[in-house]
């Protein structure tokens, strides 16, 4: 499990624990009236107040994100850090064409599957992988590498590749902050997109 994933789990878990302690303390004092907050609203308030306020200069430029999706009885999870365009030329600019790139920042973007899947018609065993790409104006190479918990550079090497395939980039609405999202989920099929700037790359995922 990556440092980023552990930090995200720790933040969630710590906030929930403090919220639970606060709720128990209120109950012990005979509270629980409307003014005290209860149920989901009370938990949300406790969670929000549990974390310290962060100074603006301490906020990292590429903040962590997580996308989780259930497709039939397969769980898919993407953990990544999200760089911001900020007016820069992206593909063919700060991301050179023809070179291996990790679509994210800090720790390498990782994706996991709880069951064997096929992606764009290519078989991929269940497991966790780091995700890499070789952008090109017309055809991208997408790489799933078995070294999942690594930094975004250097690329771990072809010997650890579980899957490579080609995909066609498409033009879409501007996405200021790099995003992975599921554009469609239907029965046992899903479309996962990598989207930054006006370029997105779809992955068609089918589960058993």
Secondary structure, 3 states (H helix, E strand, C coil): CCHHHHHHHHHHHHHHHHHHHHHHHHHHCCCCCHHHCCHHHHHHHHHHHHCCCCCHHHCCCCEEEEEEEEECCEEEEEEEEECECCCCCCECCCECCCCEECCCCCECCEEEECCCEEECCEEECCEEEEEEEECCCCCEEEEEECCCCCECCCCCCHHHEEEEEEECEEEEEEEEEEEEEEEEEECCEEEEEEEEEEEEEEEEEEEC
